[in-house]
């Protein structure tokens, strides 16, 4: 049996990701590896997030393997690998920064997943696996049609990838019920996009405890916007477009700005304003501005309360 050195991830110690906010240093991930999960309905930018991370890490020493269940990514990054053995050969050569694997379902993914595990175990050089539509390859309940073996491979990456320089980014439609719980137990970079179904809040709420973020805040997120949980903390980011998507992405009009509706939204907005500005907002001024802006009575009450509390908090 060959001997491996103690885990050493210098590439993570030096790497960063630019995900729309301040550059995110990956140094805090040097001992854990990177396991990212993006959750949200279709069309909210999860795929773009995975491609963006793959592009950036591939420029910093990783080989990124894109699992493509929709046969879309070949038009962006070139022809898919021909076979699992072809993937093994290319991963070992490390001459290509991004490789596409066409896997329409769990059965097709399994031999490619095993190839990724075998190469990462023997070489231990940085690889990022991006599994779009992750519910096709990982499921907390179903074990038939190859899904059980595919889920085992994904779980192995989650649980043992850190010592093999094997990182993972996976997307899901919901926070629960679509991916195996091992993924959520080991994740350390979470992107939560727009949520339109209020029933999901019961599963999401524990993540947001202490953040003052409510379901209405998630509901107001535009496509490409996420609440990001990282080693740095919790923040809202607006993802830039992946380079490969820019020439083909539909041009969308920027979303119309919406005034805060809840107390927490008003409080966050006011926390960014100087105290002198807040103190100039007398009741008369607030009333006029509220009327001109078309605020509802509920919005006006929430905003007035948040304004009073913010001024009192800063005065202490």
Secondary structure as GFF3:
##gff-version 3
##sequence-region A 1 316
A	DSSP	alpha_helix	10	14	.	.	.	ID=ss1
A	DSSP	beta_strand	16	17	.	.	.	ID=ss2
A	DSSP	beta_strand	24	25	.	.	.	ID=ss3
A	DSSP	three_ten_helix	27	29	.	.	.	ID=ss4
A	DSSP	beta_strand	35	39	.	.	.	ID=ss5
A	DSSP	alpha_helix	46	58	.	.	.	ID=ss6
A	DSSP	beta_strand	63	68	.	.	.	ID=ss7
A	DSSP	alpha_helix	74	77	.	.	.	ID=ss8
A	DSSP	alpha_helix	84	93	.	.	.	ID=ss9
A	DSSP	beta_strand	98	102	.	.	.	ID=ss10
A	DSSP	alpha_helix	106	123	.	.	.	ID=ss11
A	DSSP	beta_strand	127	131	.	.	.	ID=ss12
A	DSSP	three_ten_helix	134	136	.	.	.	ID=ss13
A	DSSP	alpha_helix	147	160	.	.	.	ID=ss14
A	DSSP	three_ten_helix	161	164	.	.	.	ID=ss15
A	DSSP	beta_strand	166	172	.	.	.	ID=ss16
A	DSSP	alpha_helix	181	186	.	.	.	ID=ss17
A	DSSP	beta_strand	189	192	.	.	.	ID=ss18
A	DSSP	three_ten_helix	198	200	.	.	.	ID=ss19
A	DSSP	alpha_helix	201	208	.	.	.	ID=ss20
A	DSSP	alpha_helix	215	219	.	.	.	ID=ss21
A	DSSP	beta_strand	225	230	.	.	.	ID=ss22
A	DSSP	beta_strand	233	238	.	.	.	ID=ss23
A	DSSP	alpha_helix	243	246	.	.	.	ID=ss24
A	DSSP	alpha_helix	263	271	.	.	.	ID=ss25
A	DSSP	alpha_helix	275	279	.	.	.	ID=ss26
A	DSSP	alpha_helix	283	293	.	.	.	ID=ss27
A	DSSP	alpha_helix	297	315	.	.	.	ID=ss28
###
